[in-house]
Amino acid sequence: MQPNRMLPNRSRTSVLVFLLPPLLLYCAAVLFPIFQSLFLSFFSWNGISDMEFVGLDNYVRMFVADDIFWRAFLNALIYLAICLVLQLGGALVVASLLTSLRRGRELIKTLYLLPAVISTVAIAFLFVRIYSIDPAGLLNQLLHWIGLGSLERPWLSDVNTVLAAVSAPEGWRFTGLYMLIIYAALIAVPKELEEAAVLDGASRWTLFTKIRFPYIRPVWITTTIMATTYGLRGFDIPYLMTNGGPGQSSELLTTYMYKTAFTSTDFGYASTISVFIVIECLVAVGLILFLLKRKAD
Amino acid sequence: MIAQAAPSTPPTTVPPAPHKAARRRRKPNLFRTLSRVLIMLIVIVQVYPLAWLFLTSLRTEQDFATGDPFALPSALTWENYARAFETGDLGRNILNSFIVTMGANILIVLFGMMAAYAIQVLGFRLSKLVRGLFLIGIIVPVQIALVPLFIDYSAVNLLDTYQSMIIPLAGFSLPMSVYLFSSFFEYIPRETYEAASLDGAGPYGIFGLITLPLSLNTVVTVVLVNSIFIWNDFIFANTFVLSEDLKTIPLGLQNYIGAMGKVDWTATFAAVCVTITPLLLVFLVLNKAMIQGLESGATKG
């Protein structure tokens, strides 16, 4: 008998009837393409001519000979870092502040989540105008008003600012989502624990680091994993706003892979890059689990 | 327990019943004020751009090109909306998004429930392995599937169809749905199933008569959470769809970028406002359920 079997008599066919359709869809859309990418990464193929087996050539090219790849990888890490700070940092601050409010929590939650409902294409349009210099967009106008006029610039064509400029909208978009999750965890911290600590004279900071944060650590791990995997697959906003430019200054691995596949129709090499992206995600998740779980013990 | 913890620090004896609400009030009010101001500021940063988007869609073109972006429109006009509907086929785009979202949601809910039922309720030897397989889909980025699916679709003539969008959207959302349903199924007591079994119901009957009706709340959660992502999907639609007739909202909006990247901004913003309205309305009406869904989605997954 299986411990998790709840129905005393069920036939083997009934298991298959329920399991096969979802598993087939999942294999067709997710699992099989992963293996296909792995397979294609050993070939040179433009989609029309015959596939040519090239062994590890694509990997050698990627790691040794392709500067754009490394540039895109570095950019992707910076993009990820900016997203994580905005999303998780912002979420933690707002969620903590929100617990100290007595009224209007629901309203603020709703308003804060609002950008998550908007499509990336709409967001890209919106931020192109926010960053615009002529006519002055919201950001440049704001800088002008608060006396930082020297900082005014075309944010999206300046190679020094473009990466941050395409990362910020992604951070802005989802911070509300993570805030909700962290907020839900924070209000689940038992009141007795907090009150006892306050009576012991704990400061707000100690209260947070010693009581609240350890309590929400499991949720924090989940949100960190979510935000990281989402950050690493970030694509829409940079692709739509700058298409990786100017030059390669806002190129991410995902946009580079996309262009390699569908502009240069180099399916083999594009698959090599996507295999790298998958490995990068798995490594990132492994690292987060390792680092955050170890600290807990 | 609280009273016992107290005497450890204060030098004077603490009266057993402190003045009412003193514990709350004793904290510096400055902190409370400061945090209110900070929250207001952050909320403004979150919401103002969207309000600005709407206001701009009501501006005249000239006002937009010359005026201060923060200023209120000098005159309100609906002309932008007229031009927006002329330029693109917004109705068609919304319909397509609706079809894709419905199609994907049906698959996600039905298949997610079925897989969870097989794993959690029926049980089988390799159920742990299958669970693990589904975990992969949560971690790996969707871009991995673009090239392979593009090749496979062109082999079986699925490029440029509704299915080409629905299949990967459903496939990549399926894992979360399976997890949500199986964690819900855990709460259905074993006795319910045993009683039904004694009454002669088989696995199919129990699925239809017990599991399905009981999980309606989870269905709502799954649908709401996934709809946000599917309705706004850009990457699959952009890769697999070419013809105007099948374009969903995100692709339709791109039509507003004219030749040489020239954009009629006020009309574009009007189009954006039209296209975000359906989901925004659903969100504002059902935001309690949606917020709950998002919260539970993350804490259980």
Interface residues (C-beta under 8 A of the other chain):
Chain A: Q2 N4 R5 M6 L7 P8 N9 R10 S11 S14 V15 V17 F18 L19 P21 P22 L23 L25 Y26 A28 A29 V30 L31 F32 P33 I34 Q36 S37 L40 G47 G90 V93 V94 L97 L98 S100 L101 E106 I108 K109 T110 L111 Y112 L113 L114 P115 A116 V117 I118 S119 T120 V121 A122 F125 L126 F127 R129 I130 P135 A136 G137 L138 Q141 L142 W172 T175 G176 L177 L180 I181 A184 A185 E192 E195 A196 V198 L199 D200 G201 R204 V219 T222 T223 I225 M226 T229 L232 R233 F235 D236 L240 T254 M257 Y258 A261 F262 F267 A270 S271 S274 V275 I277 V278 C281 L282 V285
Chain B: M1 I2 A5 A6 S8 T9 R23 F31 R32 S35 R36 L38 I39 I42 V43 V45 Q46 V47 P49 L50 W52 L53 T56 F64 A65 T66 G67 D68 P69 F70 L107 F111 G112 M114 A115 Y117 A118 I119 Q120 V121 L122 G123 F124 R125 S127 V130 L133 F134 I136 G137 I138 I139 V140 P141 V142 Q143 I144 A145 L146 V147 P148 L149 F150 I151 D152 I167 P168 A170 G171 F172 L174 P175 V178 R190 Y193 E194 S197 G202 P203 Y204 I206 F207 I228 W231 N232 F234 I235 T239 I249 P250 L251 L253 Q254 Y256 V263 W265 T268 F269 V272 T275 I276 L279 L280 F283 L284 N287 K288 I291 L294 E295 A298 T299 G301
